[in-house]
Amino acid sequence: MKKETKQYIRQVANASVVGLSVAFAIFIGLGIGYWLDSRLGTWPWLTMIFMIFGIIAGYRNYYRFAKRQQKEAEEEKRGFGGS
């Protein structure tokens, strides 16, 4: 049971990290776009473009997290099946 509890806590921590990663990627994209727009006078085009880049980067991080969780689950199933 202790192993299961540790695994559960690790999964919750990983899910929290990926959630923050998605949010930070979007806000960083917004920040860079806003800063460039204020320097170049191109409001709102670069803000929108970099926000889209941030969204793409955030969901890319989420996709990587989901694939890693799937791989770990498959490895765990194989480990239990072989015992």
GINOR-V778110 format. One record per residue. N is the residue number from 1. OMEGA is omega in degrees with one decimal (NA if undefined). Layout:
n;omega
N;OMEGA
N;OMEGA
//
This chain:
n;omega
1;-179.4
2;178.6
3;179.0
4;179.2
5;178.0
6;179.6
7;179.2
8;179.3
9;178.7
10;179.0
11;177.9
12;178.5
13;178.0
14;178.9
15;177.2
16;-179.7
17;-178.8
18;175.8
19;176.7
20;179.3
21;178.3
22;-178.9
23;-179.4
24;179.4
25;179.4
26;-178.5
27;176.2
28;176.4
29;177.2
30;-179.0
31;179.2
32;179.2
33;179.3
34;179.8
35;178.8
36;177.7
37;-180.0
38;178.6
39;-172.6
40;-179.8
41;-177.9
42;-175.5
43;-4.4
44;-167.9
45;-178.1
46;176.5
47;179.7
48;-179.1
49;-178.7
50;173.5
51;177.5
52;175.5
53;178.2
54;178.3
55;178.5
56;179.9
57;179.5
58;179.9
59;173.3
60;175.7
61;178.7
62;179.2
63;178.3
64;179.0
65;-178.6
66;178.6
67;179.2
68;178.3
69;179.0
70;179.4
71;178.1
72;179.5
73;178.5
74;177.9
75;178.7
76;178.1
77;179.0
78;179.3
79;179.0
80;-179.4
81;-177.7
82;-176.9
83;NA
//
